[in-house]
Amino acid sequence: MDFSNNLFGGQIPEELGELISLQMLIFSHNNFTGPIPPSLGPKVALESLDPSSNKLGGRIPSQLTNLTFLAVLNLSENNLIGPIPHGNQFDTFDNDSYSGNLGLCGLPLSKQCDKREDGIY
């Protein structure tokens, strides 16, 4: 599914997580806001995820590390914050997948995450 280069706004619908045979999800260059839905994580068939160039915020859901067939990830140019999750395919992506998110930290970025005493980054 390619929803790129439209004027879509608001939050990404949680219902996208119900599309069990989805292999590619591209909704770059829109005006989506809010968090990335954790419901996208169980989509084991998803090979490409590109919500770049939106206004998405919050943390990258750790559930996305369950996407074991994910070959392409582009989260760049959003307002994402916090540590980048690790595991499975997430350990294979480079800086370009996360560029333009000044609040992100941790590998593969050179920006270290500051850990507070309460364990929250």
C-alpha distances in whole Angstrom, upper triangle without the diagonal:
4,6,9,13,13,16,14,17,18,17,13,14,15,14,10,13,14,10,13,11,8,8,6,5,6,8,11,14,14,17,16,19,20,19,16,16,18,16,14,16,17,14,16,13,11,12,10,10,11,12,15,17,17,20,19,22,24,24,21,21,23,20,18,20,20,17,19,17,15,16,14,15,15,17,19,20,20,23,23,26,28,28,25,25,26,25,23,21,22,25,23,22,24,25,22,19,21,23,24,24,28,28,27,29,30,29,28,29,33,33,35,34,37,38,40,43,41,38,35,34
4,6,9,10,13,12,15,17,16,13,14,17,16,12,15,16,14,16,15,11,11,8,6,5,6,9,11,12,15,14,18,20,19,17,17,19,18,15,18,20,16,18,16,13,13,11,10,9,10,12,14,14,18,17,21,23,23,21,21,24,22,19,22,22,18,21,18,16,16,14,14,14,15,17,18,18,21,22,25,27,28,25,25,26,26,25,22,22,25,24,21,23,23,20,18,20,21,22,22,26,27,26,28,29,29,27,28,31,32,34,33,36,37,40,42,41,38,35,33
4,7,7,10,8,11,14,14,11,13,15,15,12,15,17,15,18,17,13,14,11,8,6,5,7,9,8,11,11,15,17,17,15,16,19,18,16,19,21,18,20,18,15,16,13,12,10,9,12,12,12,15,15,19,22,22,20,21,24,22,20,23,23,20,23,21,18,19,16,16,14,15,16,17,17,20,20,24,27,27,25,25,27,28,26,24,23,27,25,23,24,24,21,19,20,21,21,21,25,26,25,28,30,29,28,28,32,31,33,33,36,37,39,42,40,37,34,33
4,6,9,9,12,14,15,13,15,18,18,15,18,20,18,21,20,16,16,12,9,6,4,5,6,7,10,11,15,17,18,16,18,20,20,17,20,22,20,22,20,17,17,13,12,9,8,9,10,10,14,14,18,21,22,20,21,24,23,20,23,24,21,24,22,19,19,15,15,13,13,14,14,15,18,19,23,26,26,24,25,27,28,26,23,23,26,24,21,22,22,19,17,18,18,18,19,23,24,23,26,28,28,26,26,29,29,32,31,34,36,38,41,39,37,34,32
4,7,9,11,15,16,15,17,20,21,18,21,23,21,24,23,20,19,16,13,10,7,6,5,6,9,11,15,18,19,18,20,23,23,21,24,26,24,26,24,21,20,17,15,12,11,11,10,10,14,15,19,22,24,22,24,27,26,23,26,27,25,27,25,22,22,18,17,15,15,15,14,15,18,20,24,27,28,26,27,29,30,30,26,26,28,27,24,24,23,20,19,19,19,18,20,23,25,24,28,30,29,28,27,30,30,33,33,35,37,39,42,41,39,35,33
4,6,9,13,14,13,16,19,19,17,21,22,21,24,24,20,20,17,14,11,8,9,7,6,8,10,14,17,19,18,20,23,23,21,24,26,24,27,25,22,22,19,17,14,12,13,12,11,14,15,19,22,24,23,24,28,27,24,28,28,26,29,27,24,24,21,20,17,17,17,16,16,19,21,25,28,29,28,29,31,32,31,29,28,31,30,26,27,26,23,21,22,22,20,21,25,26,26,29,32,32,30,30,33,32,35,34,37,38,40,43,41,39,36,34
4,6,10,13,13,15,19,19,18,21,23,22,26,26,22,23,20,16,14,10,10,8,5,6,9,12,16,18,18,19,23,23,22,25,27,25,28,27,24,25,21,19,16,13,14,12,10,12,14,18,21,24,23,24,28,27,25,29,30,27,31,29,26,27,23,22,19,18,18,16,16,18,20,24,27,29,28,29,32,33,33,30,29,32,31,28,29,27,24,23,22,22,21,21,24,25,26,29,32,32,31,30,33,32,35,34,36,38,39,42,40,38,35,33
4,7,9,9,11,15,16,15,18,20,19,23,23,20,21,18,14,12,9,10,9,5,6,6,10,13,15,15,16,20,20,18,22,24,22,26,25,22,23,20,17,15,12,13,12,10,11,12,16,19,21,21,22,25,24,22,26,27,25,28,27,24,25,22,20,18,17,18,16,15,17,19,22,25,27,26,27,30,31,31,28,27,30,30,27,28,27,24,22,22,22,20,20,23,24,24,28,30,31,30,29,33,31,33,32,34,36,37,40,38,36,33,31
4,7,8,11,14,16,15,18,20,20,24,24,21,23,20,16,14,11,11,10,7,4,4,7,10,13,13,15,18,19,18,22,24,23,26,26,23,24,21,18,16,12,13,12,9,9,10,13,16,19,19,20,24,23,22,25,26,25,28,28,25,26,23,21,18,17,17,16,14,15,17,20,23,26,25,26,29,30,31,28,27,30,30,27,28,26,24,22,21,21,20,19,22,22,23,26,29,30,29,28,31,30,32,30,32,33,34,37,35,33,30,29
4,7,9,12,14,14,17,19,20,23,24,21,23,21,17,16,12,14,13,10,7,5,5,7,10,12,12,16,17,17,20,22,22,25,26,23,24,22,18,17,13,15,14,10,9,10,12,14,17,18,18,22,21,21,24,25,24,28,28,25,27,24,21,19,17,18,17,14,14,16,19,22,24,24,24,28,29,30,28,26,30,30,27,28,27,25,23,21,22,20,19,22,21,22,26,28,29,29,28,31,30,31,29,31,31,32,35,32,31,28,27
4,6,9,11,11,13,16,17,20,22,19,21,19,15,15,12,13,14,11,9,6,5,5,7,8,9,12,13,13,16,19,19,22,23,20,22,20,16,15,12,14,14,11,10,8,10,12,14,15,15,18,18,17,21,22,21,25,25,22,24,22,19,18,15,17,16,13,14,14,17,19,22,21,21,25,26,27,25,23,27,27,25,26,25,24,21,20,21,20,18,21,20,20,23,26,27,27,26,30,28,29,27,29,29,30,32,30,28,25,24
4,6,9,8,10,13,14,17,18,15,17,15,11,12,9,12,13,11,10,6,7,8,8,7,7,11,11,10,14,16,15,19,19,16,18,16,13,12,9,13,14,11,11,9,11,13,14,14,13,17,16,15,19,19,18,22,21,19,21,19,16,16,14,16,16,13,14,14,17,20,21,20,20,23,24,24,22,21,25,25,23,24,24,22,19,18,20,20,18,21,20,20,23,25,26,26,26,29,28,29,27,29,29,31,33,31,29,26,25
4,5,6,8,10,11,15,17,14,17,16,12,13,12,15,16,14,13,10,11,10,10,9,8,11,9,10,14,15,15,18,18,16,19,17,15,15,13,16,17,14,15,13,15,16,17,16,15,18,16,16,19,19,18,22,22,20,23,21,19,18,17,20,20,17,18,18,20,22,24,22,22,24,25,25,24,23,26,27,25,27,27,25,22,22,24,23,22,25,24,23,26,28,29,28,29,32,31,32,30,32,32,33,35,32,30,27,27
4,5,6,8,10,13,16,14,16,16,13,15,14,17,19,17,16,13,13,12,10,9,6,8,6,8,11,12,12,16,17,15,18,17,15,16,14,18,19,17,17,14,15,15,16,15,13,16,13,14,17,17,16,20,20,19,22,21,19,19,17,21,21,19,19,18,20,21,22,21,20,23,23,23,22,21,25,26,24,27,27,26,22,22,25,24,22,25,24,23,26,27,28,28,28,32,30,31,29,31,30,31,33,30,28,26,26
4,5,5,8,11,13,12,15,15,13,15,15,18,20,18,18,15,16,15,14,12,9,11,8,9,12,12,12,16,16,15,18,18,16,17,16,19,21,19,19,17,19,19,19,18,16,18,15,15,19,18,17,20,20,19,22,21,20,21,20,23,24,21,22,21,24,25,26,24,23,25,25,24,23,23,27,27,26,29,29,28,24,24,27,27,25,29,27,26,29,30,30,30,31,35,34,34,32,34,34,35,37,34,32,29,29
4,5,6,9,11,9,12,11,9,12,12,15,18,16,17,14,15,15,14,11,9,10,8,7,11,11,9,13,13,11,15,14,12,14,13,17,19,17,18,16,18,19,18,16,15,17,14,13,17,16,14,18,17,16,19,18,17,17,17,20,21,19,21,20,22,24,24,22,21,23,23,22,20,20,24,24,23,26,26,25,21,22,25,25,23,27,26,25,27,28,28,28,29,32,32,32,31,33,33,34,37,34,32,29,29
4,6,7,10,9,12,12,11,14,14,17,20,19,20,16,17,16,14,11,8,8,5,5,8,7,7,11,11,10,14,14,12,15,14,18,21,19,20,17,18,18,18,15,13,15,11,11,14,13,12,15,16,15,18,18,17,18,17,21,23,21,22,20,22,23,23,21,19,21,20,19,19,19,22,23,22,25,26,25,21,22,25,26,24,27,26,24,26,27,27,27,28,31,31,31,29,32,31,33,35,32,29,27,27
4,6,9,9,13,14,13,16,17,20,23,22,22,19,20,19,17,15,11,12,8,8,11,9,8,12,12,12,16,16,15,18,18,21,24,22,23,20,22,22,21,19,17,18,14,14,17,15,14,17,17,17,20,20,20,21,21,24,26,24,25,24,26,27,27,24,22,24,23,22,21,22,25,26,25,28,29,28,25,25,29,29,28,31,29,28,30,30,30,30,32,35,35,35,33,35,35,36,38,35,33,31,31
4,6,6,9,11,10,14,15,19,22,21,22,19,21,20,19,16,13,14,10,9,12,10,8,11,10,10,13,14,14,16,17,20,23,22,23,21,23,23,23,20,18,19,16,15,18,15,14,16,16,16,18,18,18,20,20,24,25,24,26,24,27,28,28,25,23,24,23,21,20,21,25,25,24,27,29,27,24,25,28,29,28,31,30,28,30,31,30,30,31,35,35,35,34,37,36,38,40,37,35,33,32
4,6,9,11,12,16,18,21,24,24,25,22,24,23,21,17,15,14,11,10,11,9,6,8,7,9,12,14,14,17,18,22,25,24,26,23,25,25,24,21,18,19,15,14,16,14,12,14,13,14,17,18,18,21,21,25,27,26,28,26,28,28,28,25,23,23,22,20,19,20,24,24,24,27,29,28,24,26,29,30,29,32,31,29,31,30,30,29,31,35,35,35,34,37,36,38,40,37,35,33,33
4,6,9,11,15,17,20,24,24,26,23,25,25,23,19,17,17,14,12,13,11,8,9,6,8,11,12,14,17,18,22,25,25,27,24,26,27,25,22,20,21,17,16,18,15,13,14,12,13,16,17,18,20,21,25,27,26,29,27,29,30,29,26,24,24,22,20,19,21,24,23,23,26,28,27,24,26,29,30,29,33,32,30,32,31,30,29,32,35,36,36,35,38,38,40,42,40,37,35,35
4,6,7,11,13,17,20,20,22,20,22,22,20,16,15,15,13,10,12,11,7,9,6,6,8,9,10,13,15,18,21,21,23,21,23,24,23,20,18,19,16,14,16,14,12,14,12,12,14,14,15,17,18,21,24,23,25,24,26,27,27,24,22,23,21,19,17,19,22,21,21,24,25,24,20,22,25,27,26,30,29,27,29,29,28,27,29,33,33,34,33,36,36,38,40,38,35,33,32
4,7,10,13,16,19,20,23,21,23,23,21,17,17,17,15,11,13,12,8,9,5,4,5,7,9,12,14,17,20,21,23,21,24,24,23,19,19,19,17,14,15,14,10,12,9,9,10,11,12,15,17,20,22,22,25,23,26,27,26,22,21,21,20,17,15,17,20,18,18,21,23,21,18,21,23,25,25,29,28,26,28,27,26,25,27,31,31,32,32,35,35,38,40,38,35,33,32
4,6,10,12,16,17,19,18,20,21,19,16,16,16,15,11,13,14,10,11,9,6,6,5,6,8,11,14,17,17,20,19,21,23,21,18,18,19,17,14,16,15,12,13,11,9,10,9,10,12,14,17,19,19,22,21,24,25,25,21,21,21,20,18,15,16,20,18,17,19,21,19,16,18,21,22,22,26,26,24,26,26,25,23,25,29,29,31,31,34,35,37,40,38,35,33,31
4,7,9,13,13,16,14,16,17,16,12,13,14,13,10,12,14,11,13,11,8,8,6,5,6,8,11,14,14,17,15,18,20,19,16,16,18,16,13,16,16,12,15,13,11,12,10,10,11,12,15,17,16,19,18,22,23,23,20,20,21,21,19,16,17,20,19,17,19,20,18,15,17,19,20,20,24,24,22,24,25,24,23,24,28,28,30,29,32,33,35,38,36,33,30,29
4,6,9,10,13,12,15,17,16,13,14,16,16,13,15,17,14,16,14,11,11,8,6,5,6,8,11,11,15,14,17,19,19,16,17,19,18,15,18,18,15,18,16,13,13,10,10,9,11,13,14,14,18,17,21,23,23,20,20,22,22,21,18,18,21,20,17,19,19,16,14,15,17,18,18,22,23,21,24,25,24,23,23,27,27,29,29,32,33,35,38,36,34,31,29
4,7,7,10,9,12,14,14,12,13,16,16,13,16,19,16,19,17,14,14,11,8,6,5,7,9,9,12,11,15,18,18,16,17,20,19,16,19,20,18,20,19,16,16,13,12,10,11,12,13,12,15,16,20,22,23,21,21,23,24,23,20,19,23,22,19,20,20,17,15,16,17,17,17,21,21,20,24,25,25,24,24,27,27,29,28,31,32,34,37,36,33,30,28
4,6,9,9,12,14,15,13,15,18,18,16,18,21,19,21,20,16,16,12,9,6,5,5,6,6,10,11,14,17,18,16,18,21,20,17,20,22,19,22,20,17,17,13,11,9,9,9,10,10,14,15,18,21,22,20,21,23,24,24,21,19,22,21,18,18,18,15,13,13,14,14,15,18,19,19,22,24,23,22,22,25,25,27,27,30,31,33,37,35,33,30,27
4,7,9,12,15,16,15,18,21,21,19,22,24,23,25,24,20,19,16,13,10,8,6,5,6,9,11,15,18,19,18,21,23,24,21,23,25,23,25,24,20,20,17,15,12,11,11,9,10,14,15,19,22,24,22,24,26,27,27,24,22,25,24,21,21,19,16,15,15,15,14,15,18,20,20,23,25,25,24,23,26,26,28,28,31,33,35,38,36,34,31,29
4,6,9,13,14,14,16,20,20,18,21,24,22,25,24,21,21,17,14,11,9,9,7,5,8,10,14,17,19,18,20,23,23,21,24,25,23,26,25,22,22,19,17,14,13,13,11,11,14,16,19,23,24,23,24,27,28,28,25,24,27,26,23,23,22,19,17,17,17,15,16,19,20,21,24,27,27,26,25,28,27,30,29,31,33,34,38,36,34,31,29
4,6,10,12,13,15,19,20,19,22,25,23,26,26,22,23,20,16,14,10,10,8,5,6,8,12,15,18,18,20,23,23,21,25,26,25,28,27,24,25,21,19,16,14,14,12,10,12,14,18,21,23,22,24,27,29,29,27,25,28,28,24,25,23,20,19,18,18,16,15,18,19,20,24,26,27,26,25,28,27,29,28,30,31,33,36,34,32,29,27
4,7,9,10,12,15,16,15,18,21,20,23,23,20,21,18,15,12,9,10,9,5,6,6,9,13,15,15,16,20,20,18,22,23,22,25,25,22,23,20,17,15,12,13,12,9,11,12,16,19,21,20,21,25,26,27,25,23,26,26,23,24,22,20,18,17,17,16,15,18,18,18,22,25,26,25,24,27,26,27,26,28,29,30,33,31,30,26,25
4,7,9,11,14,16,16,18,21,21,24,25,22,23,20,16,14,11,12,11,7,5,4,7,10,13,13,15,19,19,18,21,23,22,26,26,23,24,21,18,16,13,14,12,9,9,10,13,17,19,19,20,24,26,27,25,23,26,26,23,24,22,21,18,17,17,15,14,16,16,17,20,23,25,25,23,26,24,26,24,26,27,27,30,28,27,23,22
4,7,9,12,14,14,17,20,20,23,24,21,23,20,17,15,12,13,13,10,7,5,5,7,10,11,12,16,17,16,20,21,21,25,25,22,24,22,18,17,13,15,14,10,9,10,12,15,17,17,18,22,24,25,24,21,25,26,23,24,22,21,19,17,18,16,14,16,15,16,19,22,23,24,23,25,23,24,22,23,24,25,27,25,24,20,19
4,6,9,11,12,13,16,17,20,21,19,20,18,15,14,11,13,14,11,9,6,5,5,7,8,8,12,13,13,16,17,18,21,22,19,22,19,16,15,12,14,14,10,9,8,10,12,14,14,15,18,20,22,21,18,21,23,20,21,20,20,17,15,17,16,13,16,14,14,17,19,21,21,21,24,22,22,20,22,22,23,25,23,21,18,17
4,6,9,8,10,13,14,17,18,15,17,15,11,11,9,11,13,11,10,7,8,8,8,7,7,10,10,9,13,14,14,18,19,16,18,16,13,12,10,13,14,11,11,9,12,13,14,13,13,16,18,19,17,15,19,20,18,19,19,18,15,14,16,16,14,17,15,14,17,19,20,20,20,23,22,22,20,23,23,24,27,25,22,19,18
4,5,6,8,11,12,15,17,14,17,15,12,13,11,14,16,14,14,10,11,10,10,9,7,11,9,9,13,13,13,17,18,16,19,18,15,15,13,16,17,14,15,13,15,16,17,15,15,17,18,19,18,17,20,22,20,22,22,21,18,17,20,20,17,20,18,17,20,21,22,22,23,26,25,25,23,25,25,26,28,25,23,21,20
4,5,6,8,10,13,15,14,16,16,13,15,14,17,19,17,17,13,13,12,10,8,5,8,6,7,10,10,11,15,17,15,18,18,15,16,14,18,19,17,17,14,15,15,16,14,13,15,16,16,16,15,18,20,19,22,22,22,18,18,21,21,19,21,19,17,19,20,21,21,22,26,24,24,22,24,23,25,26,24,21,19,19
4,5,6,8,11,13,12,15,15,13,15,15,18,21,19,19,15,16,15,14,12,9,11,8,9,12,11,11,15,16,15,19,18,16,18,16,20,22,19,20,17,19,19,19,18,16,18,17,17,17,17,20,22,21,24,24,24,20,20,23,24,22,25,23,21,23,23,24,24,25,29,28,28,25,28,27,28,30,27,25,23,23
4,6,6,9,11,9,12,12,10,12,12,15,18,17,18,15,16,15,14,11,9,10,8,7,10,9,9,12,13,12,15,14,13,14,14,17,19,18,19,16,18,19,19,16,15,16,16,15,15,14,18,19,18,21,22,21,17,18,21,22,20,23,22,20,22,22,22,22,23,27,26,27,25,28,27,29,31,29,26,24,23
4,5,8,10,9,12,12,11,14,14,17,20,19,20,16,17,16,14,11,8,8,4,4,7,6,6,10,11,11,14,14,13,15,15,18,21,19,20,17,18,18,17,15,12,13,13,12,12,12,16,17,16,20,21,21,17,18,21,23,21,23,22,19,21,20,20,20,22,26,25,25,23,26,25,27,29,27,24,22,22
4,6,9,9,12,14,13,16,17,20,24,23,23,20,21,19,17,14,11,11,7,8,9,6,7,10,11,12,16,16,16,18,18,22,24,23,23,21,22,21,20,18,15,16,14,13,14,14,18,19,19,22,24,24,20,21,25,26,24,27,25,23,24,24,23,23,25,29,29,28,27,29,28,30,32,29,26,25,25
4,5,6,9,11,11,14,16,19,22,22,23,20,21,21,19,15,13,13,10,9,10,8,6,9,9,10,13,14,14,17,17,21,23,22,24,21,23,23,22,19,17,17,16,14,13,15,18,18,18,22,24,23,19,21,24,26,24,27,26,24,25,25,24,24,26,29,29,30,28,31,31,33,34,32,29,28,27
4,6,8,11,12,16,18,21,24,24,25,22,24,23,21,17,15,14,11,10,10,7,5,6,7,8,12,14,14,17,18,22,25,24,26,23,25,24,23,20,17,16,14,12,11,14,16,17,17,21,23,23,20,21,25,27,26,29,28,25,26,25,23,23,26,29,30,30,29,32,31,34,35,33,30,29,28
4,6,9,11,15,17,20,24,24,26,23,25,25,23,19,17,17,14,12,13,10,7,8,6,8,11,12,14,17,19,22,25,24,26,24,26,26,25,22,19,19,17,14,13,15,18,17,18,21,24,23,20,22,25,27,26,30,29,26,27,26,25,24,27,30,31,32,31,34,34,36,38,36,33,32,31
4,6,7,11,13,16,20,20,22,20,22,22,20,16,15,15,13,10,11,10,6,8,6,6,9,9,10,13,15,18,21,21,23,21,23,24,22,19,17,17,16,13,11,13,16,16,15,19,21,20,16,18,22,24,23,26,26,23,25,24,23,22,24,28,28,29,28,32,32,34,36,35,31,30,29
4,7,10,13,16,19,20,23,20,22,23,21,17,17,17,15,12,12,12,8,8,5,4,5,6,9,12,14,17,20,21,23,21,24,24,22,19,17,17,16,13,10,12,15,13,13,16,19,17,14,17,20,22,22,26,26,23,24,23,21,20,22,26,27,28,28,32,32,35,37,36,32,31,29
4,7,10,12,16,17,19,18,20,21,19,16,16,17,15,12,13,13,10,11,8,6,6,5,6,9,11,14,17,17,20,19,21,22,21,18,17,17,17,14,11,12,15,13,12,15,17,15,12,15,17,19,19,23,23,21,22,22,20,19,21,25,25,27,27,30,31,34,36,35,32,30,28
4,7,9,13,13,16,14,16,17,16,13,13,15,13,10,12,13,10,12,11,8,9,6,5,6,8,11,14,14,17,15,18,19,19,15,15,16,16,15,12,12,15,14,12,15,16,14,10,12,15,17,16,20,20,18,20,20,19,18,19,23,23,25,24,28,29,31,34,32,29,27,25
4,5,9,10,13,12,15,16,16,13,14,16,16,13,15,16,13,16,14,11,11,8,6,5,6,9,11,11,14,14,17,19,19,16,17,18,19,18,15,14,17,16,13,14,15,12,9,11,13,14,14,18,19,17,19,20,19,18,19,22,23,24,24,27,29,31,34,33,30,27,25
4,7,7,9,8,11,14,14,12,13,16,16,13,16,17,15,18,17,14,14,11,9,7,6,8,9,9,12,11,15,17,18,16,17,19,20,20,17,15,19,18,15,16,16,13,10,11,13,13,13,16,17,16,19,20,20,19,19,22,22,24,23,26,28,30,33,31,29,26,24
4,6,9,9,12,14,14,13,15,18,18,15,18,20,18,20,19,16,15,12,9,6,5,5,6,7,10,11,14,17,18,16,17,19,21,21,18,16,19,18,15,15,13,11,9,9,10,10,10,14,15,14,17,19,19,18,17,20,20,22,22,25,27,29,33,31,29,26,23
4,7,9,12,15,16,15,18,21,21,19,21,23,21,24,23,19,19,15,13,9,8,6,5,6,9,11,15,18,19,18,20,22,24,25,22,20,22,21,18,17,15,13,11,11,10,9,10,13,15,15,18,21,21,20,19,21,21,24,23,26,28,30,34,32,30,27,24
4,6,9,13,14,14,17,20,20,18,21,23,21,24,24,20,21,17,14,11,9,9,7,5,8,10,14,17,19,18,20,23,25,25,23,20,23,23,20,20,18,16,14,13,13,11,11,14,15,15,19,22,22,21,20,23,22,24,24,26,28,29,33,31,29,26,23
4,6,10,13,13,16,19,20,19,22,24,23,26,26,22,23,20,16,14,11,10,8,5,6,9,12,16,18,17,20,23,25,26,24,21,24,24,21,21,19,17,15,13,13,11,10,13,13,14,18,21,22,22,20,23,21,23,22,24,26,27,30,29,27,23,21
4,7,9,10,12,16,17,15,18,20,20,23,23,20,21,18,15,12,9,10,9,5,6,6,10,13,15,15,16,20,22,23,21,19,22,22,19,20,18,17,14,12,13,12,10,12,12,12,16,19,20,20,19,22,20,21,20,22,23,25,28,26,24,21,19
4,7,9,11,14,16,15,18,20,20,24,24,21,23,20,16,14,11,12,11,7,5,5,7,10,13,13,15,19,21,23,22,19,21,23,20,20,18,18,15,13,14,12,9,11,9,10,14,17,19,19,18,20,18,19,17,19,20,21,24,22,21,17,15
4,7,9,12,14,14,16,19,19,23,24,21,23,21,17,16,12,13,13,10,7,5,5,8,11,11,13,17,19,21,21,18,20,22,20,20,18,19,16,13,15,14,11,12,9,10,13,15,18,18,17,20,17,18,15,17,17,18,21,19,17,14,12
4,6,9,11,11,13,16,17,20,21,19,21,19,15,15,11,13,14,11,9,6,5,6,7,8,9,13,16,18,18,14,17,19,17,18,16,17,15,12,15,14,11,12,9,8,11,12,15,16,15,18,16,15,13,15,15,17,19,17,15,12,11
4,6,9,8,10,13,13,16,18,15,17,15,12,12,9,12,13,11,10,7,8,8,8,7,7,11,13,15,14,11,14,16,14,15,15,15,12,10,14,14,11,13,11,9,11,12,13,14,14,17,16,16,14,17,17,19,22,20,17,14,13
4,5,6,8,10,11,15,17,15,17,16,13,14,12,15,17,14,14,10,11,10,10,9,8,11,12,14,14,12,15,17,16,18,18,18,15,14,17,18,15,17,15,13,14,15,16,17,17,20,19,19,16,19,18,20,22,20,17,15,14
4,5,6,8,10,13,15,14,17,17,14,16,14,17,19,17,17,13,13,11,10,8,6,8,9,11,12,10,12,15,15,17,18,19,16,15,18,20,17,19,16,14,14,14,14,16,17,20,19,18,16,18,18,20,21,19,16,15,14
4,5,6,8,11,14,13,16,16,14,16,15,18,21,19,19,15,16,15,14,12,9,10,10,11,12,11,14,16,16,19,20,21,17,17,21,22,19,22,19,17,18,17,17,18,20,23,22,22,20,22,21,23,25,22,19,18,18
4,5,6,9,11,9,12,12,10,13,12,15,18,17,17,14,15,15,13,11,8,10,9,10,9,8,12,13,13,16,17,17,14,14,18,20,17,20,18,16,17,16,16,16,18,22,21,21,20,22,22,25,26,25,21,20,19
4,5,7,10,9,12,13,11,14,14,17,20,19,20,16,17,15,13,10,7,7,6,6,7,6,9,11,12,15,17,18,14,15,19,21,19,21,19,16,16,15,14,15,17,20,21,20,19,22,21,24,26,24,21,20,19
4,6,9,9,13,14,13,16,16,20,23,22,22,19,20,19,17,14,11,10,8,7,8,9,12,14,14,18,20,21,17,18,22,24,22,25,23,20,20,19,18,18,21,24,24,24,23,25,25,27,29,27,23,22,22
4,6,6,9,11,10,14,15,18,21,21,22,19,20,20,18,15,12,12,10,8,7,9,12,12,13,16,19,19,15,17,21,23,21,24,23,20,21,20,18,18,21,24,25,25,24,27,27,29,31,29,26,25,24
4,6,9,11,12,16,17,20,24,23,25,22,23,22,20,16,14,12,9,6,6,9,11,11,13,16,19,19,16,18,22,25,24,26,25,22,22,20,19,18,21,25,26,26,25,28,28,31,33,31,27,27,26
4,6,9,11,15,17,20,23,23,25,23,24,24,22,18,16,15,12,9,7,10,13,12,13,16,19,19,16,19,22,25,24,27,27,23,24,22,20,19,22,26,27,27,27,31,31,34,36,34,31,30,28
4,6,7,11,13,16,20,20,22,19,21,21,19,16,14,13,12,9,6,8,11,10,10,13,16,15,12,15,18,21,20,24,23,20,21,20,18,17,19,23,24,25,25,28,29,32,34,32,29,28,26
4,7,10,13,16,19,20,23,20,22,22,20,17,16,15,14,11,7,9,11,9,9,12,15,14,11,15,17,20,20,24,24,21,21,20,18,16,19,22,24,25,25,29,30,33,36,35,31,30,28
4,7,10,12,16,17,20,18,20,21,19,16,16,15,15,13,9,10,12,10,8,11,13,11,8,12,14,17,18,21,21,19,20,19,17,15,17,21,22,24,24,28,29,32,35,34,30,29,26
4,6,9,13,13,16,14,16,17,16,13,13,13,14,13,9,9,11,10,7,9,11,9,6,9,12,14,14,17,18,15,17,16,15,13,15,19,19,21,21,25,26,29,32,31,27,25,23
4,6,9,10,13,12,15,17,16,13,14,15,17,16,13,11,14,12,9,10,10,7,4,7,9,11,11,15,16,14,16,16,15,14,14,18,18,20,21,24,26,29,32,31,28,25,23
4,7,7,10,8,11,13,13,11,13,15,17,17,14,12,14,14,11,11,10,9,6,5,8,9,8,12,13,11,13,15,14,13,13,17,17,19,18,21,23,26,29,28,25,22,20
4,6,9,9,12,14,15,12,15,17,19,20,17,14,16,16,12,11,9,7,6,5,5,5,6,10,12,10,13,15,15,13,12,16,15,18,18,21,24,26,30,29,26,23,20
4,7,9,12,15,16,15,18,20,23,23,20,18,20,19,16,15,12,10,9,8,6,4,6,9,11,11,14,17,17,16,15,17,16,19,19,22,24,27,30,29,27,24,21
4,6,9,13,15,14,16,19,22,23,21,18,20,20,17,16,14,13,11,9,9,6,6,9,10,10,14,17,18,17,15,18,17,19,18,21,23,25,28,27,25,21,19
4,7,10,13,13,16,19,22,24,22,19,21,22,18,18,15,15,13,10,10,8,5,7,7,9,12,16,17,17,15,18,16,17,16,18,20,21,25,24,22,18,16
4,7,9,10,12,16,19,20,19,16,18,19,16,16,14,14,12,9,10,9,5,8,6,6,10,13,15,15,13,16,14,15,14,16,17,19,22,21,19,16,13
4,7,8,11,15,18,21,20,16,18,20,17,17,15,16,14,10,12,11,7,7,4,4,8,11,13,14,13,15,12,12,10,12,14,15,19,18,16,12,9
4,7,9,12,16,19,19,15,16,19,17,17,15,17,15,12,14,13,10,10,6,5,6,8,11,13,12,13,11,10,7,9,10,12,16,15,12,9,6
4,6,9,13,16,16,12,13,16,14,14,13,16,14,11,14,14,11,11,9,6,5,5,8,10,10,12,10,9,6,9,10,13,16,15,12,10,7
4,7,10,13,12,8,10,12,11,11,11,13,11,9,12,14,11,12,10,7,6,6,7,8,9,12,11,11,9,13,13,17,19,19,15,13,11
4,7,10,10,7,9,12,11,13,13,15,13,12,15,17,14,16,14,10,10,8,9,10,12,15,14,13,12,15,15,18,20,19,15,14,12
4,7,8,6,6,9,10,12,14,16,14,13,17,19,17,18,17,13,12,9,8,10,12,15,15,14,13,17,16,20,21,21,17,16,15
4,6,6,6,9,11,14,16,18,15,16,19,22,20,22,20,17,16,13,11,12,15,18,19,18,17,20,20,23,24,23,20,19,18
4,6,6,8,10,14,17,18,15,17,20,23,22,24,23,19,18,16,14,14,17,20,21,21,20,24,23,26,28,27,23,23,22
4,5,5,7,11,14,15,12,14,18,21,20,22,22,18,18,16,13,13,16,19,20,21,21,24,24,28,30,29,25,24,23
4,5,6,9,11,13,10,11,15,18,16,19,18,14,14,12,10,10,13,16,17,17,17,21,21,24,26,26,22,21,19
4,6,8,11,13,11,13,16,19,18,20,19,15,14,11,8,8,12,14,16,16,17,20,21,24,26,26,22,22,20
4,7,10,12,10,12,15,19,18,20,20,17,16,14,10,9,12,15,18,18,19,23,24,27,30,29,26,25,23
4,7,8,6,9,12,15,15,17,18,14,14,12,10,8,10,14,16,17,18,22,23,26,29,29,25,24,21
4,6,6,8,9,13,14,15,16,13,13,11,9,6,8,11,13,15,17,21,23,26,29,29,26,24,21
4,5,6,6,10,10,12,14,11,11,10,8,6,6,9,11,13,15,19,21,25,28,28,25,23,20
4,5,5,9,10,13,15,12,13,14,12,10,9,12,14,17,18,22,24,27,31,31,28,25,22
4,6,9,10,13,14,11,13,13,12,10,10,14,15,17,18,21,23,26,29,29,26,24,21
4,7,6,9,10,8,10,11,10,9,8,12,12,14,15,18,20,23,26,26,23,21,18
4,6,8,10,9,11,13,12,11,9,11,12,15,16,19,22,24,28,28,25,23,19
4,6,9,9,12,14,15,14,11,13,13,16,16,19,22,24,28,28,25,22,19
4,6,6,9,12,14,13,11,13,11,14,14,16,19,21,25,24,22,19,16
4,6,8,12,14,14,10,12,9,12,12,14,17,19,23,23,21,18,14
4,7,10,13,14,11,12,9,11,10,11,14,16,19,19,17,14,11
4,7,10,10,8,10,8,9,8,11,13,16,19,19,16,14,10
4,7,8,6,8,5,6,5,9,11,14,17,18,15,13,9
4,6,6,7,6,5,6,9,11,15,18,18,15,14,11
3,5,7,8,8,9,13,14,18,21,21,18,17,14
4,7,9,10,12,15,17,21,24,24,21,20,17
4,5,8,10,13,16,19,23,23,20,19,15
4,6,10,13,15,19,22,23,20,19,16
4,7,9,13,16,19,20,18,16,13
4,6,9,13,16,17,15,14,10
4,6,10,13,14,11,10,7
4,6,10,11,10,9,6
4,7,8,6,6,5
4,5,5,6,6
4,5,8,9
4,6,9
4,6
4
